[in-house]
Amino acid sequence: MTKDKPVIALTSGEPAGIGPELCVRLCAERLDARIVVIGERELLRGCPLVEHVALHRARVPGKLDPANSRYVLAVLERAVRGCLEGEFDAMVTAPVHKGVINDAGIAFTGHTEYLAECAKAAHVVMMLVGGGLRVALATTHLPLSQVPGAITTQNLLRTLQVLDADLRRRFRIARPRILVAGLNPHSGESGHLGGEDIEVIAPAIAAAAAAGIAARGPIPADTQIRELRTRRERDPRPAVRAYFGRPRHRARARRNRQGRPGQPDRSDQACDRARIGRVSASASISCMTRECSRAWCKPSIHRKPTSWSRSARERGR
């Protein structure tokens, strides 16, 4: 689009939830974008640009109603259509409730799968971005018991290819560095705790490396966290980190190590002003930490406690 400012569609999400309130709060921010909020006008008072989509039934705050499930999907469909037709440069989604949509008899597993189906994407990758960390998932919304069977060498290789290409194109990272987490404890312990890391994940990494992708692994989670901390100490510039499998507890553990003693870590709060920016048409939210004006988002102020081993070496022990 040739506009002075990007036009971003903001879907208001589940009407009984916090989505409409988040939209009003976001519109109160000074953003370098034109925000078009899609949803019921009466719920979005305070938003200057609203594209009205009528509720199917009056909402009661905090009370889910399956009658409004098709309204939620109609809001999403309008934003997707606008992105695909070039009316919007990107879209950002407020939370929806998957359970109540399924209670209405509509099969729905999440935004990721819905957007992939609408866009007819051959392979979709979900990425979580925040606090200087980029986390890409090898699977999307699946029961944990189904995850090992869903990870194949070909799918994982395709995920690495998509990740590498979009980090270069959308995030403008010249040479992304990707760490691939193991699926099993200790990455399978040489096959004694599961064979997927050797038989499925390692061949995908080897194929990616042969194609020029800077991917390494599979790396156990605890080793990976330590490596990320060591790398940041050597090189303060934000590095690219991608985890596969079950990343949430690993990202949380890393964030817990960032705060200074006696102070809460604010990485979860960082970039709420920047989240609206640099959003791709596939609706992934990009938090560009180096462009955020808030002090706690700057990579240089993330201070990590010195490890005992390093302190011991410095004392000559």
C-alpha positions as CSV (number, residue, x, y, z in Angstrom):
1,M,0.0,0.0,0.0
2,T,1.2,3.6,-0.8
3,K,0.0,5.4,2.3
4,D,1.6,7.8,4.8
5,K,0.8,5.4,7.7
6,P,0.0,1.7,7.7
7,V,-3.6,0.7,8.1
8,I,-4.1,-2.0,10.7
9,A,-7.2,-4.0,11.3
10,L,-7.8,-4.7,15.0
11,T,-10.4,-7.4,15.8
12,S,-12.2,-6.9,19.1
13,G,-12.4,-10.6,20.0
14,E,-14.8,-12.3,22.4
15,P,-17.4,-9.6,23.3
16,A,-17.8,-10.9,26.9
17,G,-14.1,-10.8,27.6
18,I,-11.4,-8.2,27.8
19,G,-11.0,-7.7,24.0
20,P,-13.2,-4.6,23.6
21,E,-11.6,-2.9,26.6
22,L,-8.1,-3.6,25.2
23,C,-9.1,-2.1,21.9
24,V,-10.3,1.1,23.6
25,R,-7.0,1.3,25.6
26,L,-4.9,0.7,22.5
27,C,-6.7,3.5,20.5
28,A,-5.8,5.9,23.3
29,E,-2.1,5.4,22.6
30,R,-0.2,7.6,20.1
31,L,0.8,5.1,17.3
32,D,2.4,5.6,14.0
33,A,-0.5,3.7,12.3
34,R,-4.1,4.1,11.3
35,I,-6.1,1.6,13.5
36,V,-9.5,0.3,12.2
37,V,-11.3,-1.6,15.0
38,I,-13.7,-4.2,13.8
39,G,-16.7,-5.2,16.0
40,E,-19.9,-4.0,17.8
41,R,-19.9,-0.2,17.8
42,E,-21.5,0.0,21.3
43,L,-18.6,-2.0,22.8
44,L,-16.0,0.2,21.3
45,R,-16.9,3.7,22.3
46,G,-13.6,5.7,22.4
47,C,-12.2,4.1,19.3
48,P,-12.2,6.8,16.5
49,L,-12.3,4.3,13.6
50,V,-14.8,1.5,14.0
51,E,-16.1,-0.9,11.3
52,H,-19.4,-2.1,12.8
53,V,-20.3,-5.7,12.9
54,A,-23.5,-6.4,14.9
55,L,-23.6,-8.8,17.8
56,H,-26.0,-11.7,17.5
57,R,-27.2,-11.2,21.1
58,A,-26.6,-8.5,23.7
59,R,-23.5,-9.3,25.6
60,V,-23.2,-9.7,29.4
61,P,-19.7,-9.0,30.6
62,G,-17.9,-12.1,31.8
63,K,-20.7,-14.4,30.6
64,L,-19.8,-16.4,27.5
65,D,-22.7,-16.9,25.0
66,P,-22.4,-19.4,22.1
67,A,-24.9,-17.3,20.2
68,N,-22.2,-14.7,19.6
69,S,-19.6,-17.2,18.3
70,R,-20.5,-16.5,14.7
71,Y,-20.1,-12.8,15.4
72,V,-16.5,-13.5,16.6
73,L,-15.7,-15.4,13.4
74,A,-17.4,-12.7,11.2
75,V,-15.1,-10.1,12.8
76,L,-12.1,-12.2,12.0
77,E,-13.2,-13.0,8.5
78,R,-13.7,-9.3,7.7
79,A,-10.1,-8.5,8.9
80,V,-8.6,-11.4,6.9
81,R,-10.5,-10.4,3.8
82,G,-9.3,-6.8,4.1
83,C,-5.7,-8.0,4.4
84,L,-5.9,-10.4,1.5
85,E,-7.5,-7.7,-0.7
86,G,-4.9,-5.0,0.2
87,E,-7.3,-2.8,2.2
88,F,-5.4,-3.4,5.4
89,D,-1.6,-3.7,5.7
90,A,-1.9,-6.0,8.7
91,M,-4.2,-7.3,11.4
92,V,-3.9,-7.7,15.2
93,T,-6.3,-9.9,17.1
94,A,-7.8,-9.4,20.6
95,P,-8.4,-12.7,22.5
96,V,-11.1,-15.1,21.6
97,H,-12.5,-18.0,23.6
98,K,-12.0,-21.3,21.7
99,G,-14.2,-23.3,24.0
100,V,-17.4,-21.3,23.5
101,I,-16.9,-21.3,19.7
102,N,-16.7,-25.1,19.8
103,D,-19.8,-25.1,22.1
104,A,-21.7,-23.4,19.3
105,G,-20.9,-26.4,17.0
106,I,-18.1,-24.7,15.1
107,A,-14.8,-26.5,14.9
108,F,-12.1,-24.0,15.9
109,T,-8.7,-24.6,17.3
110,G,-7.3,-21.1,17.3
111,H,-6.4,-18.0,15.3
112,T,-3.3,-19.6,13.8
113,E,-5.1,-22.4,12.1
114,Y,-8.1,-20.2,11.1
115,L,-5.9,-17.6,9.5
116,A,-3.8,-20.3,7.7
117,E,-7.0,-21.8,6.3
118,C,-8.4,-18.4,5.1
119,A,-5.1,-17.5,3.5
120,K,-4.6,-21.0,2.0
121,A,-1.1,-21.1,3.6
122,A,0.7,-24.3,2.7
123,H,2.7,-24.2,6.0
124,V,2.0,-22.0,9.0
125,V,4.5,-21.1,11.7
126,M,3.5,-19.5,15.0
127,M,6.1,-17.1,16.5
128,L,5.9,-15.5,20.0
129,V,8.0,-12.3,20.3
130,G,8.8,-10.2,23.4
131,G,11.6,-9.3,25.8
132,G,14.3,-9.7,23.1
133,L,13.3,-13.3,22.6
134,R,11.7,-14.8,19.4
135,V,10.1,-18.2,19.9
136,A,8.8,-20.3,17.0
137,L,6.8,-23.4,17.5
138,A,7.1,-26.6,15.5
139,T,3.4,-27.4,16.3
140,T,0.4,-25.2,17.0
141,H,-2.6,-26.1,19.1
142,L,-2.4,-29.8,19.9
143,P,-2.8,-31.9,23.0
144,L,0.6,-32.7,24.4
145,S,0.1,-36.4,23.8
146,Q,-0.1,-35.7,20.0
147,V,3.0,-33.5,19.7
148,P,5.6,-36.2,19.2
149,G,3.6,-37.7,16.3
150,A,3.1,-34.3,14.7
151,I,6.8,-33.5,14.5
152,T,8.3,-35.0,11.3
153,T,11.6,-34.3,9.7
154,Q,10.0,-32.7,6.6
155,N,7.6,-30.5,8.7
156,L,10.4,-29.4,11.0
157,L,12.7,-28.6,8.0
158,R,9.9,-26.6,6.4
159,T,9.4,-24.7,9.7
160,L,13.1,-23.8,9.8
161,Q,13.0,-22.6,6.2
162,V,10.0,-20.4,6.8
163,L,11.5,-19.1,10.0
164,D,14.9,-18.3,8.5
165,A,13.3,-16.6,5.4
166,D,10.9,-14.4,7.5
167,L,13.5,-13.4,10.0
168,R,15.6,-12.1,7.1
169,R,12.7,-10.5,5.2
170,R,10.4,-9.2,7.9
171,F,12.8,-8.6,10.8
172,R,15.7,-7.6,8.6
173,I,18.2,-9.9,10.3
174,A,21.0,-10.6,7.9
175,R,22.0,-14.0,9.4
176,P,19.5,-15.4,11.9
177,R,20.9,-17.8,14.5
178,I,18.4,-20.6,15.4
179,L,18.7,-22.9,18.4
180,V,16.5,-25.9,18.2
181,A,15.3,-27.4,21.5
182,G,15.1,-31.1,22.1
183,L,11.7,-32.8,22.5
184,N,12.6,-35.2,25.2
185,P,14.4,-34.6,28.5
186,H,18.2,-34.1,27.9
187,S,17.3,-34.3,24.2
188,G,16.7,-38.0,24.6
189,E,19.9,-38.9,26.4
190,S,21.5,-40.6,23.3
191,G,18.2,-42.3,22.6
192,H,17.6,-43.8,26.1
193,L,14.8,-41.2,26.9
194,G,13.2,-41.2,23.4
195,G,14.4,-41.5,19.9
196,E,12.7,-38.5,18.3
197,D,15.6,-36.2,18.8
198,I,18.1,-38.5,17.0
199,E,15.7,-39.9,14.4
200,V,13.5,-36.9,13.5
201,I,14.9,-33.6,14.8
202,A,18.6,-34.0,14.1
203,P,18.1,-34.9,10.4
204,A,16.0,-31.8,9.9
205,I,18.6,-29.6,11.5
206,A,21.3,-31.2,9.3
207,A,19.3,-30.6,6.2
208,A,18.7,-27.0,7.2
209,A,22.4,-26.4,7.9
210,A,23.3,-27.9,4.5
211,A,20.9,-25.4,2.9
212,G,22.7,-22.5,4.6
213,I,20.5,-22.0,7.6
214,A,22.4,-21.3,10.8
215,A,20.5,-23.8,12.9
216,R,21.9,-25.9,15.8
217,G,20.6,-28.6,18.0
218,P,18.7,-30.4,19.4
219,I,19.8,-28.7,22.6
220,P,18.4,-29.6,26.0
221,A,16.4,-26.8,27.6
222,D,18.7,-26.2,30.6
223,T,21.8,-26.1,28.4
224,Q,20.0,-23.8,26.0
225,I,19.1,-21.3,28.6
226,R,22.7,-21.2,29.9
227,E,24.0,-20.8,26.3
228,L,21.7,-17.8,25.7
229,R,22.9,-16.1,28.8
230,T,26.5,-16.7,27.9
231,R,26.0,-15.4,24.4
232,R,24.3,-12.3,25.7
233,E,27.2,-11.6,28.0
234,R,29.7,-11.9,25.1
235,D,27.5,-10.0,22.6
236,P,25.0,-7.5,23.9
237,R,23.2,-7.3,20.5
238,P,19.9,-9.2,20.4
239,A,20.4,-12.6,19.0
240,V,17.8,-14.8,17.3
241,R,16.6,-17.6,19.4
242,A,14.0,-20.1,18.3
243,Y,12.7,-23.0,20.4
244,F,10.7,-26.0,19.2
245,G,8.5,-28.3,21.2
246,R,7.4,-26.9,24.6
247,P,9.0,-23.4,24.9
248,R,6.8,-21.6,27.4
249,H,8.4,-22.8,30.6
250,R,11.8,-22.2,29.1
251,A,11.0,-18.6,28.1
252,R,9.6,-18.0,31.6
253,A,12.7,-19.4,33.2
254,R,14.9,-17.1,31.2
255,R,12.8,-14.0,32.1
256,N,13.0,-14.9,35.8
257,R,16.8,-14.7,35.5
258,Q,16.7,-11.2,33.9
259,G,15.4,-9.0,36.7
260,R,17.7,-7.3,39.2
261,P,17.4,-8.6,42.8
262,G,14.4,-7.2,44.5
263,Q,12.8,-5.9,41.3
264,P,10.2,-7.6,39.1
265,D,11.2,-8.4,35.5
266,R,9.3,-6.2,33.1
267,S,10.0,-8.1,29.9
268,D,6.3,-9.2,29.7
269,Q,5.3,-5.5,29.9
270,A,7.8,-4.3,27.3
271,C,6.8,-2.9,24.0
272,D,3.1,-2.7,24.5
273,R,3.5,0.5,22.5
274,A,5.5,-1.1,19.8
275,R,3.4,-4.3,19.4
276,I,1.1,-2.6,16.9
277,G,4.1,-1.9,14.7
278,R,5.9,-4.2,12.2
279,V,3.0,-6.6,12.1
280,S,3.0,-9.0,9.1
281,A,-0.1,-9.7,7.1
282,S,-0.2,-13.2,8.6
283,A,-1.2,-11.6,11.9
284,S,2.0,-12.4,13.8
285,I,2.8,-9.6,16.3
286,S,6.3,-8.3,16.1
287,C,7.9,-6.6,19.1
288,M,10.9,-4.6,17.7
289,T,12.8,-4.1,20.9
290,R,15.4,-1.8,19.4
291,E,12.7,0.6,18.3
292,C,10.8,0.8,21.6
293,S,11.1,4.0,23.5
294,R,10.6,2.4,26.9
295,A,13.8,2.1,29.0
296,W,13.2,-1.4,30.3
297,C,12.9,-2.8,26.7
298,K,16.5,-1.8,25.8
299,P,18.6,-4.9,25.7
300,S,21.5,-3.1,27.3
301,I,19.7,-2.7,30.7
302,H,18.8,-6.4,31.1
303,R,21.2,-7.3,33.9
304,K,21.7,-10.9,34.8
305,P,23.1,-12.2,38.1
306,T,26.7,-13.4,37.9
307,S,26.9,-17.1,38.2
308,W,28.9,-18.8,41.0
309,S,31.3,-20.4,38.5
310,R,32.2,-17.1,36.9
311,S,32.6,-15.4,40.3
312,A,34.9,-18.2,41.4
313,R,37.1,-17.9,38.4
314,E,37.4,-14.2,38.9
315,R,38.5,-14.7,42.5
316,G,41.1,-17.3,41.3
317,R,39.4,-20.3,42.9
